[in-house]
């Protein structure tokens, strides 16, 4: 029984070391973008770039007259 407990502790320690190891030679994933954001053209003078634009309603067809 004592060997089983020691083997379990050794396995847990091995998994802990493997999970926390810093192996940067094979791990090339990133969690953030490495590319700079695309720049947007500057707005023309006098225009508010953050202003809300009005929604144009869809044209409606009038009911036929009888």
PQR file of N, CA, C, O and H, with PARSE charges and radii, in Angstrom:
ATOM      1  N   UNK A   1       0.835  -1.200   0.000 -0.4000 1.5000
ATOM      2  CA  UNK A   1       0.000   0.000   0.000 -0.0000 2.0000
ATOM      3  C   UNK A   1       0.875   1.257   0.000  0.5500 1.7000
ATOM      4  O   UNK A   1       0.548   2.260  -0.635 -0.5500 1.4000
ATOM      5  N   UNK A   2       1.983   1.178   0.720 -0.4000 1.5000
ATOM      6  CA  UNK A   2       2.870   2.330   0.800 -0.0000 2.0000
ATOM      7  C   UNK A   2       3.493   2.626  -0.574  0.5500 1.7000
ATOM      8  O   UNK A   2       3.696   3.789  -0.923 -0.5500 1.4000
ATOM      9  H   UNK A   2       2.249   0.364   1.236  0.4000 1.0000
ATOM     10  N   UNK A   3       3.792   1.590  -1.342 -0.4000 1.5000
ATOM     11  CA  UNK A   3       4.366   1.778  -2.675 -0.0000 2.0000
ATOM     12  C   UNK A   3       3.358   2.451  -3.609  0.5500 1.7000
ATOM     13  O   UNK A   3       3.728   3.266  -4.455 -0.5500 1.4000
ATOM     14  H   UNK A   3       3.627   0.646  -1.058  0.4000 1.0000
ATOM     15  N   UNK A   4       2.092   2.101  -3.445 -0.4000 1.5000
ATOM     16  CA  UNK A   4       1.048   2.701  -4.268 -0.0000 2.0000
ATOM     17  C   UNK A   4       0.925   4.196  -3.986  0.5500 1.7000
ATOM     18  O   UNK A   4       0.766   4.994  -4.910 -0.5500 1.4000
ATOM     19  H   UNK A   4       1.792   1.439  -2.757  0.4000 1.0000
ATOM     20  N   UNK A   5       0.998   4.573  -2.718 -0.4000 1.5000
ATOM     21  CA  UNK A   5       0.913   5.979  -2.341 -0.0000 2.0000
ATOM     22  C   UNK A   5       2.134   6.732  -2.874  0.5500 1.7000
ATOM     23  O   UNK A   5       1.996   7.832  -3.410 -0.5500 1.4000
ATOM     24  H   UNK A   5       1.127   3.925  -1.967  0.4000 1.0000
ATOM     25  N   UNK A   6       3.310   6.156  -2.733 -0.4000 1.5000
ATOM     26  CA  UNK A   6       4.523   6.799  -3.225 -0.0000 2.0000
ATOM     27  C   UNK A   6       4.505   6.922  -4.753  0.5500 1.7000
ATOM     28  O   UNK A   6       4.932   7.940  -5.296 -0.5500 1.4000
ATOM     29  H   UNK A   6       3.422   5.263  -2.298  0.4000 1.0000
ATOM     30  N   UNK A   7       4.020   5.904  -5.437 -0.4000 1.5000
ATOM     31  CA  UNK A   7       3.928   5.963  -6.897 -0.0000 2.0000
ATOM     32  C   UNK A   7       2.932   7.040  -7.331  0.5500 1.7000
ATOM     33  O   UNK A   7       3.167   7.742  -8.315 -0.5500 1.4000
ATOM     34  H   UNK A   7       3.673   5.076  -4.996  0.4000 1.0000
ATOM     35  N   UNK A   8       1.835   7.173  -6.610 -0.4000 1.5000
ATOM     36  CA  UNK A   8       0.837   8.203  -6.936 -0.0000 2.0000
ATOM     37  C   UNK A   8       1.409   9.600  -6.719  0.5500 1.7000
ATOM     38  O   UNK A   8       1.196  10.494  -7.537 -0.5500 1.4000
ATOM     39  H   UNK A   8       1.644   6.603  -5.810  0.4000 1.0000
ATOM     40  N   UNK A   9       2.136   9.788  -5.616 -0.4000 1.5000
ATOM     41  CA  UNK A   9       2.749  11.086  -5.352 -0.0000 2.0000
ATOM     42  C   UNK A   9       3.812  11.416  -6.401  0.5500 1.7000
ATOM     43  O   UNK A   9       3.921  12.560  -6.842 -0.5500 1.4000
ATOM     44  H   UNK A   9       2.309   9.061  -4.951  0.4000 1.0000
ATOM     45  N   UNK A  10       4.587  10.418  -6.794 -0.4000 1.5000
ATOM     46  CA  UNK A  10       5.616  10.642  -7.811 -0.0000 2.0000
ATOM     47  C   UNK A  10       4.974  11.002  -9.151  0.5500 1.7000
ATOM     48  O   UNK A  10       5.472  11.876  -9.860 -0.5500 1.4000
ATOM     49  H   UNK A  10       4.499   9.488  -6.436  0.4000 1.0000
ATOM     50  N   UNK A  11       3.884  10.341  -9.497 -0.4000 1.5000
ATOM     51  CA  UNK A  11       3.192  10.647 -10.750 -0.0000 2.0000
ATOM     52  C   UNK A  11       2.603  12.058 -10.715  0.5500 1.7000
ATOM     53  O   UNK A  11       2.674  12.790 -11.702 -0.5500 1.4000
ATOM     54  H   UNK A  11       3.479   9.631  -8.920  0.4000 1.0000
ATOM     55  N   UNK A  12       2.025  12.434  -9.582 -0.4000 1.5000
ATOM     56  CA  UNK A  12       1.456  13.777  -9.457 -0.0000 2.0000
ATOM     57  C   UNK A  12       2.552  14.831  -9.559  0.5500 1.7000
ATOM     58  O   UNK A  12       2.356  15.874 -10.183 -0.5500 1.4000
ATOM     59  H   UNK A  12       1.967  11.839  -8.780  0.4000 1.0000
ATOM     60  N   UNK A  13       3.705  14.564  -8.951 -0.4000 1.5000
ATOM     61  CA  UNK A  13       4.818  15.511  -9.030 -0.0000 2.0000
ATOM     62  C   UNK A  13       5.328  15.617 -10.458  0.5500 1.7000
ATOM     63  O   UNK A  13       5.653  16.708 -10.925 -0.5500 1.4000
ATOM     64  H   UNK A  13       3.864  13.717  -8.444  0.4000 1.0000
ATOM     65  N   UNK A  14       5.400  14.493 -11.150 -0.4000 1.5000
ATOM     66  CA  UNK A  14       5.864  14.508 -12.534 -0.0000 2.0000
ATOM     67  C   UNK A  14       4.908  15.307 -13.422  0.5500 1.7000
ATOM     68  O   UNK A  14       5.356  16.082 -14.267 -0.5500 1.4000
ATOM     69  H   UNK A  14       5.136  13.606 -10.770  0.4000 1.0000
ATOM     70  N   UNK A  15       3.608  15.127 -13.241 -0.4000 1.5000
ATOM     71  CA  UNK A  15       2.635  15.895 -14.020 -0.0000 2.0000
ATOM     72  C   UNK A  15       2.715  17.378 -13.668  0.5500 1.7000
ATOM     73  O   UNK A  15       2.568  18.224 -14.550 -0.5500 1.4000
ATOM     74  H   UNK A  15       3.245  14.497 -12.554  0.4000 1.0000
ATOM     75  N   UNK A  16       2.945  17.706 -12.406 -0.4000 1.5000
ATOM     76  CA  UNK A  16       3.084  19.100 -11.990 -0.0000 2.0000
ATOM     77  C   UNK A  16       4.284  19.756 -12.633  0.5500 1.7000
ATOM     78  O   UNK A  16       4.198  20.901 -13.078 -0.5500 1.4000
ATOM     79  H   UNK A  16       3.065  17.019 -11.689  0.4000 1.0000
ATOM     80  N   UNK A  17       5.414  19.045 -12.690 -0.4000 1.5000
ATOM     81  CA  UNK A  17       6.618  19.596 -13.322 -0.0000 2.0000
ATOM     82  C   UNK A  17       6.402  19.748 -14.824  0.5500 1.7000
ATOM     83  O   UNK A  17       6.827  20.739 -15.419 -0.5500 1.4000
ATOM     84  H   UNK A  17       5.484  18.115 -12.329  0.4000 1.0000
ATOM     85  N   UNK A  18       5.749  18.776 -15.430 -0.4000 1.5000
ATOM     86  CA  UNK A  18       5.508  18.842 -16.866 -0.0000 2.0000
ATOM     87  C   UNK A  18       4.564  19.999 -17.216  0.5500 1.7000
ATOM     88  O   UNK A  18       4.732  20.644 -18.251 -0.5500 1.4000
ATOM     89  H   UNK A  18       5.404  17.971 -14.947  0.4000 1.0000
ATOM     90  N   UNK A  19       3.586  20.258 -16.368 -0.4000 1.5000
ATOM     91  CA  UNK A  19       2.629  21.328 -16.640 -0.0000 2.0000
ATOM     92  C   UNK A  19       3.249  22.701 -16.456  0.5500 1.7000
ATOM     93  O   UNK A  19       2.845  23.649 -17.130 -0.5500 1.4000
ATOM     94  H   UNK A  19       3.449  19.734 -15.528  0.4000 1.0000
ATOM     95  N   UNK A  20       4.204  22.831 -15.577 -0.4000 1.5000
ATOM     96  CA  UNK A  20       4.795  24.133 -15.275 -0.0000 2.0000
ATOM     97  C   UNK A  20       6.132  24.362 -15.976  0.5500 1.7000
ATOM     98  O   UNK A  20       6.759  25.402 -15.770 -0.5500 1.4000
ATOM     99  H   UNK A  20       4.532  22.061 -15.029  0.4000 1.0000
ATOM    100  N   UNK A  21       6.573  23.432 -16.783 -0.4000 1.5000
ATOM    101  CA  UNK A  21       7.871  23.607 -17.420 -0.0000 2.0000
ATOM    102  C   UNK A  21       7.802  24.692 -18.478  0.5500 1.7000
ATOM    103  O   UNK A  21       6.750  24.919 -19.076 -0.5500 1.4000
ATOM    104  H   UNK A  21       6.064  22.588 -16.951  0.4000 1.0000
ATOM    105  N   UNK A  22       8.909  25.354 -18.706 -0.4000 1.5000
ATOM    106  CA  UNK A  22       8.989  26.421 -19.709 -0.0000 2.0000
ATOM    107  C   UNK A  22       9.716  25.870 -20.918  0.5500 1.7000
ATOM    108  O   UNK A  22      10.941  25.954 -21.011 -0.5500 1.4000
ATOM    109  H   UNK A  22       9.764  25.169 -18.221  0.4000 1.0000
ATOM    110  N   UNK A  23       8.956  25.306 -21.843 -0.4000 1.5000
ATOM    111  CA  UNK A  23       9.543  24.714 -23.037 -0.0000 2.0000
ATOM    112  C   UNK A  23       9.194  25.617 -24.206  0.5500 1.7000
ATOM    113  O   UNK A  23       8.232  25.359 -24.930 -0.5500 1.4000
ATOM    114  H   UNK A  23       7.961  25.238 -21.767  0.4000 1.0000
ATOM    115  N   UNK A  24       9.974  26.679 -24.392 -0.4000 1.5000
ATOM    116  CA  UNK A  24       9.639  27.665 -25.425 -0.0000 2.0000
ATOM    117  C   UNK A  24      10.111  27.252 -26.811  0.5500 1.7000
ATOM    118  O   UNK A  24       9.793  27.935 -27.784 -0.5500 1.4000
ATOM    119  H   UNK A  24      10.755  26.889 -23.804  0.4000 1.0000
ATOM    120  N   UNK A  25      10.856  26.165 -26.935 -0.4000 1.5000
ATOM    121  CA  UNK A  25      11.354  25.787 -28.254 -0.0000 2.0000
ATOM    122  C   UNK A  25      10.253  25.181 -29.125  0.5500 1.7000
ATOM    123  O   UNK A  25      10.338  25.257 -30.350 -0.5500 1.4000
ATOM    124  H   UNK A  25      11.115  25.610 -26.144  0.4000 1.0000
ATOM    125  N   UNK A  26       9.229  24.587 -28.528 -0.4000 1.5000
ATOM    126  CA  UNK A  26       8.174  23.971 -29.327 -0.0000 2.0000
ATOM    127  C   UNK A  26       6.856  24.726 -29.235  0.5500 1.7000
ATOM    128  O   UNK A  26       5.987  24.545 -30.088 -0.5500 1.4000
ATOM    129  H   UNK A  26       9.160  24.525 -27.532  0.4000 1.0000
ATOM    130  N   UNK A  27       6.689  25.562 -28.227 -0.4000 1.5000
ATOM    131  CA  UNK A  27       5.432  26.274 -28.047 -0.0000 2.0000
ATOM    132  C   UNK A  27       5.533  27.637 -28.703  0.5500 1.7000
ATOM    133  O   UNK A  27       6.188  28.539 -28.182 -0.5500 1.4000
ATOM    134  H   UNK A  27       7.395  25.709 -27.534  0.4000 1.0000
ATOM    135  N   UNK A  28       4.884  27.786 -29.847 -0.4000 1.5000
ATOM    136  CA  UNK A  28       4.929  29.061 -30.568 -0.0000 2.0000
ATOM    137  C   UNK A  28       3.579  29.754 -30.572  0.5500 1.7000
ATOM    138  O   UNK A  28       3.380  30.691 -31.345 -0.5500 1.4000
ATOM    139  H   UNK A  28       4.351  27.053 -30.271  0.4000 1.0000
ATOM    140  N   UNK A  29       2.653  29.326 -29.741 -0.4000 1.5000
ATOM    141  CA  UNK A  29       1.337  29.944 -29.709 -0.0000 2.0000
ATOM    142  C   UNK A  29       1.377  31.218 -28.882  0.5500 1.7000
ATOM    143  O   UNK A  29       2.165  31.333 -27.943 -0.5500 1.4000
ATOM    144  H   UNK A  29       2.815  28.564 -29.113  0.4000 1.0000
ATOM    145  N   UNK A  30       0.529  32.171 -29.232 -0.4000 1.5000
ATOM    146  CA  UNK A  30       0.404  33.407 -28.479 -0.0000 2.0000
ATOM    147  C   UNK A  30      -1.063  33.629 -28.163  0.5500 1.7000
ATOM    148  O   UNK A  30      -1.946  33.110 -28.845 -0.5500 1.4000
ATOM    149  H   UNK A  30      -0.111  32.077 -29.995  0.4000 1.0000
ATOM    150  N   UNK A  31      -1.307  34.397 -27.134 -0.4000 1.5000
ATOM    151  CA  UNK A  31      -2.687  34.681 -26.757 -0.0000 2.0000
ATOM    152  C   UNK A  31      -3.130  36.053 -27.234  0.5500 1.7000
ATOM    153  O   UNK A  31      -4.311  36.389 -27.156 -0.5500 1.4000
ATOM    154  H   UNK A  31      -0.590  34.819 -26.580  0.4000 1.0000
ATOM    155  N   UNK A  32      -2.182  36.850 -27.732 -0.4000 1.5000
ATOM    156  CA  UNK A  32      -2.527  38.167 -28.247 -0.0000 2.0000
ATOM    157  C   UNK A  32      -1.944  38.325 -29.638  0.5500 1.7000
ATOM    158  O   UNK A  32      -0.984  37.648 -30.006 -0.5500 1.4000
ATOM    159  H   UNK A  32      -1.222  36.577 -27.796  0.4000 1.0000
ATOM    160  N   UNK A  33      -2.523  39.209 -30.390 -0.4000 1.5000
ATOM    161  CA  UNK A  33      -2.050  39.451 -31.743 -0.0000 2.0000
ATOM    162  C   UNK A  33      -0.668  40.087 -31.714  0.5500 1.7000
ATOM    163  O   UNK A  33      -0.390  40.964 -30.896 -0.5500 1.4000
ATOM    164  H   UNK A  33      -3.303  39.759 -30.091  0.4000 1.0000
ATOM    165  N   UNK A  34       0.183  39.639 -32.605 -0.4000 1.5000
ATOM    166  CA  UNK A  34       1.509  40.239 -32.713 -0.0000 2.0000
ATOM    167  C   UNK A  34       1.565  41.252 -33.839  0.5500 1.7000
ATOM    168  O   UNK A  34       2.577  41.931 -34.011 -0.5500 1.4000
ATOM    169  H   UNK A  34      -0.042  38.926 -33.270  0.4000 1.0000
ATOM    170  N   UNK A  35       0.496  41.364 -34.605 -0.4000 1.5000
ATOM    171  CA  UNK A  35       0.435  42.335 -35.695 -0.0000 2.0000
ATOM    172  C   UNK A  35      -0.161  43.630 -35.176  0.5500 1.7000
ATOM    173  O   UNK A  35      -1.135  43.585 -34.425 -0.5500 1.4000
ATOM    174  H   UNK A  35      -0.326  40.812 -34.465  0.4000 1.0000
ATOM    175  N   UNK A  36       0.383  44.781 -35.543 -0.4000 1.5000
ATOM    176  CA  UNK A  36      -0.216  46.042 -35.097 -0.0000 2.0000
ATOM    177  C   UNK A  36      -1.577  46.224 -35.763  0.5500 1.7000
ATOM    178  O   UNK A  36      -1.788  45.730 -36.870 -0.5500 1.4000
ATOM    179  H   UNK A  36       1.175  44.817 -36.153  0.4000 1.0000
ATOM    180  N   UNK A  37      -2.491  46.916 -35.116 -0.4000 1.5000
ATOM    181  CA  UNK A  37      -3.811  47.125 -35.724 -0.0000 2.0000
ATOM    182  C   UNK A  37      -3.697  47.976 -36.979  0.5500 1.7000
ATOM    183  O   UNK A  37      -2.826  48.840 -37.083 -0.5500 1.4000
ATOM    184  H   UNK A  37      -2.320  47.317 -34.217  0.4000 1.0000
ATOM    185  N   UNK A  38      -4.578  47.723 -37.919 -0.4000 1.5000
ATOM    186  CA  UNK A  38      -4.587  48.481 -39.176 -0.0000 2.0000
ATOM    187  C   UNK A  38      -4.991  49.918 -38.885  0.5500 1.7000
ATOM    188  O   UNK A  38      -5.898  50.167 -38.091 -0.5500 1.4000
ATOM    189  H   UNK A  38      -5.285  47.021 -37.834  0.4000 1.0000
ATOM    190  N   UNK A  39      -4.327  50.841 -39.516 -0.4000 1.5000
ATOM    191  CA  UNK A  39      -4.657  52.249 -39.299 -0.0000 2.0000
ATOM    192  C   UNK A  39      -5.737  52.666 -40.281  0.5500 1.7000
ATOM    193  O   UNK A  39      -5.717  52.298 -41.455 -0.5500 1.4000
ATOM    194  H   UNK A  39      -3.590  50.639 -40.161  0.4000 1.0000
ATOM    195  N   UNK A  40      -6.663  53.431 -39.777 -0.4000 1.5000
ATOM    196  CA  UNK A  40      -7.747  53.933 -40.613 -0.0000 2.0000
ATOM    197  C   UNK A  40      -7.364  55.321 -41.120  0.5500 1.7000
ATOM    198  O   UNK A  40      -6.653  56.055 -40.434 -0.5500 1.4000
ATOM    199  H   UNK A  40      -6.680  53.730 -38.823  0.4000 1.0000
ATOM    200  N   UNK A  41      -7.827  55.684 -42.305 -0.4000 1.5000
ATOM    201  CA  UNK A  41      -7.512  57.028 -42.801 -0.0000 2.0000
ATOM    202  C   UNK A  41      -8.136  58.091 -41.895  0.5500 1.7000
ATOM    203  O   UNK A  41      -9.213  57.890 -41.334 -0.5500 1.4000
ATOM    204  H   UNK A  41      -8.405  55.088 -42.862  0.4000 1.0000
ATOM    205  N   UNK A  42      -7.461  59.194 -41.768 -0.4000 1.5000
ATOM    206  CA  UNK A  42      -7.950  60.281 -40.918 -0.0000 2.0000
ATOM    207  C   UNK A  42      -9.227  60.863 -41.511  0.5500 1.7000
ATOM    208  O   UNK A  42      -9.327  61.006 -42.729 -0.5500 1.4000
ATOM    209  H   UNK A  42      -6.586  59.358 -42.224  0.4000 1.0000
ATOM    210  N   UNK A  43     -10.204  61.200 -40.674 -0.4000 1.5000
ATOM    211  CA  UNK A  43     -11.440  61.797 -41.202 -0.0000 2.0000
ATOM    212  C   UNK A  43     -11.167  63.203 -41.739  0.5500 1.7000
ATOM    213  O   UNK A  43     -10.236  63.887 -41.313 -0.5500 1.4000
ATOM    214  H   UNK A  43     -10.123  61.083 -39.684  0.4000 1.0000
ATOM    215  N   UNK A  44     -11.997  63.600 -42.668 -0.4000 1.5000
ATOM    216  CA  UNK A  44     -11.869  64.932 -43.255 -0.0000 2.0000
ATOM    217  C   UNK A  44     -12.143  65.980 -42.178  0.5500 1.7000
ATOM    218  O   UNK A  44     -12.910  65.716 -41.253 -0.5500 1.4000
ATOM    219  H   UNK A  44     -12.753  63.044 -43.014  0.4000 1.0000
ATOM    220  N   UNK A  45     -11.543  67.147 -42.276 -0.4000 1.5000
ATOM    221  CA  UNK A  45     -11.792  68.196 -41.274 -0.0000 2.0000
ATOM    222  C   UNK A  45     -13.268  68.547 -41.214  0.5500 1.7000
ATOM    223  O   UNK A  45     -13.935  68.650 -42.244 -0.5500 1.4000
ATOM    224  H   UNK A  45     -10.919  67.362 -43.028  0.4000 1.0000
ATOM    225  N   UNK A  46     -13.765  68.727 -40.020 -0.4000 1.5000
ATOM    226  CA  UNK A  46     -15.166  69.095 -39.833 -0.0000 2.0000
ATOM    227  C   UNK A  46     -16.091  67.905 -39.695  0.5500 1.7000
ATOM    228  O   UNK A  46     -17.281  68.084 -39.434 -0.5500 1.4000
ATOM    229  H   UNK A  46     -13.224  68.643 -39.183  0.4000 1.0000
ATOM    230  N   UNK A  47     -15.579  66.692 -39.863 -0.4000 1.5000
ATOM    231  CA  UNK A  47     -16.426  65.513 -39.710 -0.0000 2.0000
ATOM    232  C   UNK A  47     -16.167  64.888 -38.352  0.5500 1.7000
ATOM    233  O   UNK A  47     -15.026  64.796 -37.899 -0.5500 1.4000
ATOM    234  H   UNK A  47     -14.612  66.547 -40.075  0.4000 1.0000
ATOM    235  N   UNK A  48     -17.241  64.461 -37.712 -0.4000 1.5000
ATOM    236  CA  UNK A  48     -17.119  63.768 -36.437 -0.0000 2.0000
ATOM    237  C   UNK A  48     -17.130  62.281 -36.736  0.5500 1.7000
ATOM    238  O   UNK A  48     -18.147  61.736 -37.165 -0.5500 1.4000
ATOM    239  H   UNK A  48     -18.168  64.536 -38.080  0.4000 1.0000
ATOM    240  N   UNK A  49     -16.009  61.630 -36.513 -0.4000 1.5000
ATOM    241  CA  UNK A  49     -15.880  60.211 -36.848 -0.0000 2.0000
ATOM    242  C   UNK A  49     -16.730  59.328 -35.944  0.5500 1.7000
ATOM    243  O   UNK A  49     -17.059  58.201 -36.315 -0.5500 1.4000
ATOM    244  H   UNK A  49     -15.183  62.073 -36.165  0.4000 1.0000
ATOM    245  N   UNK A  50     -17.094  59.831 -34.748 -0.4000 1.5000
ATOM    246  CA  UNK A  50     -17.861  59.026 -33.805 -0.0000 2.0000
ATOM    247  C   UNK A  50     -19.351  59.338 -33.843  0.5500 1.7000
ATOM    248  O   UNK A  50     -20.120  58.765 -33.071 -0.5500 1.4000
ATOM    249  H   UNK A  50     -16.827  60.746 -34.447  0.4000 1.0000
ATOM    250  N   UNK A  51     -19.767  60.230 -34.723 -0.4000 1.5000
ATOM    251  CA  UNK A  51     -21.181  60.604 -34.788 -0.0000 2.0000
ATOM    252  C   UNK A  51     -22.006  59.453 -35.339  0.5500 1.7000
ATOM    253  O   UNK A  51     -21.561  58.716 -36.220 -0.5500 1.4000
ATOM    254  H   UNK A  51     -19.143  60.695 -35.351  0.4000 1.0000
ATOM    255  N   UNK A  52     -23.206  59.312 -34.811 -0.4000 1.5000
ATOM    256  CA  UNK A  52     -24.109  58.268 -35.301 -0.0000 2.0000
ATOM    257  C   UNK A  52     -24.715  58.705 -36.619  0.5500 1.7000
ATOM    258  O   UNK A  52     -25.118  59.859 -36.770 -0.5500 1.4000
ATOM    259  H   UNK A  52     -23.567  59.911 -34.096  0.4000 1.0000
ATOM    260  N   UNK A  53     -24.779  57.815 -37.547 -0.4000 1.5000
ATOM    261  CA  UNK A  53     -25.360  58.110 -38.850 -0.0000 2.0000
ATOM    262  C   UNK A  53     -26.832  57.713 -38.835  0.5500 1.7000
ATOM    263  O   UNK A  53     -27.174  56.650 -38.316 -0.5500 1.4000
ATOM    264  H   UNK A  53     -24.451  56.878 -37.424  0.4000 1.0000
ATOM    265  N   UNK A  54     -27.717  58.553 -39.397 -0.4000 1.5000
ATOM    266  CA  UNK A  54     -29.134  58.205 -39.391 -0.0000 2.0000
ATOM    267  C   UNK A  54     -29.410  57.015 -40.310  0.5500 1.7000
ATOM    268  O   UNK A  54     -28.766  56.837 -41.344 -0.5500 1.4000
ATOM    269  H   UNK A  54     -27.439  59.416 -39.818  0.4000 1.0000
ATOM    270  N   UNK A  55     -30.374  56.222 -39.903 -0.4000 1.5000
ATOM    271  CA  UNK A  55     -30.771  55.070 -40.700 -0.0000 2.0000
ATOM    272  C   UNK A  55     -31.804  55.534 -41.712  0.5500 1.7000
ATOM    273  O   UNK A  55     -32.795  56.172 -41.356 -0.5500 1.4000
ATOM    274  H   UNK A  55     -30.897  56.368 -39.063  0.4000 1.0000
ATOM    275  N   UNK A  56     -31.566  55.209 -42.974 -0.4000 1.5000
ATOM    276  CA  UNK A  56     -32.526  55.590 -44.010 -0.0000 2.0000
ATOM    277  C   UNK A  56     -33.623  54.547 -44.074  0.5500 1.7000
ATOM    278  O   UNK A  56     -33.331  53.360 -44.225 -0.5500 1.4000
ATOM    279  H   UNK A  56     -30.761  54.690 -43.263  0.4000 1.0000
ATOM    280  N   UNK A  57     -34.893  54.962 -43.962 -0.4000 1.5000
ATOM    281  CA  UNK A  57     -35.984  53.978 -44.008 -0.0000 2.0000
ATOM    282  C   UNK A  57     -36.126  53.418 -45.427  0.5500 1.7000
ATOM    283  O   UNK A  57     -35.832  54.093 -46.414 -0.5500 1.4000
ATOM    284  H   UNK A  57     -35.130  55.926 -43.839  0.4000 1.0000
ATOM    285  N   UNK A  58     -36.578  52.185 -45.497 -0.4000 1.5000
ATOM    286  CA  UNK A  58     -36.812  51.564 -46.791 -0.0000 2.0000
ATOM    287  C   UNK A  58     -38.044  52.200 -47.433  0.5500 1.7000
ATOM    288  O   UNK A  58     -39.011  52.510 -46.737 -0.5500 1.4000
ATOM    289  H   UNK A  58     -36.817  51.637 -44.696  0.4000 1.0000
ATOM    290  N   UNK A  59     -38.020  52.397 -48.746 -0.4000 1.5000
ATOM    291  CA  UNK A  59     -39.202  52.970 -49.402 -0.0000 2.0000
ATOM    292  C   UNK A  59     -40.389  51.999 -49.327  0.5500 1.7000
ATOM    293  O   UNK A  59     -40.232  50.786 -49.468 -0.5500 1.4000
ATOM    294  H   UNK A  59     -37.234  52.146 -49.311  0.4000 1.0000
ATOM    295  N   UNK A  60     -41.539  52.552 -49.109 -0.4000 1.5000
ATOM    296  CA  UNK A  60     -42.755  51.733 -49.039 -0.0000 2.0000
ATOM    297  C   UNK A  60     -43.615  52.018 -50.258  0.5500 1.7000
ATOM    298  O   UNK A  60     -43.633  53.131 -50.782 -0.5500 1.4000
ATOM    299  H   UNK A  60     -41.666  53.537 -48.994  0.4000 1.0000
ATOM    300  N   UNK A  61     -44.319  50.998 -50.692 -0.4000 1.5000
ATOM    301  CA  UNK A  61     -45.230  51.147 -51.829 -0.0000 2.0000
ATOM    302  C   UNK A  61     -46.599  51.530 -51.285  0.5500 1.7000
ATOM    303  O   UNK A  61     -47.091  50.878 -50.364 -0.5500 1.4000
ATOM    304  H   UNK A  61     -44.304  50.094 -50.266  0.4000 1.0000
ATOM    305  N   UNK A  62     -47.229  52.572 -51.829 -0.4000 1.5000
ATOM    306  CA  UNK A  62     -48.555  52.941 -51.336 -0.0000 2.0000
ATOM    307  C   UNK A  62     -49.590  51.876 -51.708  0.5500 1.7000
ATOM    308  O   UNK A  62     -49.439  51.149 -52.690 -0.5500 1.4000
ATOM    309  H   UNK A  62     -46.829  53.101 -52.577  0.4000 1.0000
ATOM    310  N   UNK A  63     -50.623  51.810 -50.908 -0.4000 1.5000
ATOM    311  CA  UNK A  63     -51.691  50.843 -51.181 -0.0000 2.0000
ATOM    312  C   UNK A  63     -52.415  51.248 -52.470  0.5500 1.7000
ATOM    313  O   UNK A  63     -52.614  52.436 -52.724 -0.5500 1.4000
ATOM    314  H   UNK A  63     -50.746  52.401 -50.111  0.4000 1.0000
ATOM    315  N   UNK A  64     -52.803  50.275 -53.269 -0.4000 1.5000
ATOM    316  CA  UNK A  64     -53.518  50.632 -54.513 -0.0000 2.0000
ATOM    317  C   UNK A  64     -54.889  51.221 -54.202  0.5500 1.7000
ATOM    318  O   UNK A  64     -55.580  50.778 -53.285 -0.5500 1.4000
ATOM    319  H   UNK A  64     -52.641  49.310 -53.062  0.4000 1.0000
ATOM    320  N   UNK A  65     -55.271  52.238 -54.995 -0.4000 1.5000
ATOM    321  CA  UNK A  65     -56.593  52.863 -54.782 -0.0000 2.0000
ATOM    322  C   UNK A  65     -57.611  52.218 -55.708  0.5500 1.7000
ATOM    323  O   UNK A  65     -57.331  51.976 -56.882 -0.5500 1.4000
ATOM    324  H   UNK A  65     -54.710  52.597 -55.740  0.4000 1.0000
ATOM    325  N   UNK A  66     -58.776  51.945 -55.179 -0.4000 1.5000
ATOM    326  CA  UNK A  66     -59.860  51.325 -55.972 -0.0000 2.0000
ATOM    327  C   UNK A  66     -60.964  52.291 -56.213  0.5500 1.7000
ATOM    328  O   UNK A  66     -61.955  51.948 -56.858 -0.5500 1.4000
ATOM    329  H   UNK A  66     -59.003  52.141 -54.226  0.4000 1.0000
TER
END
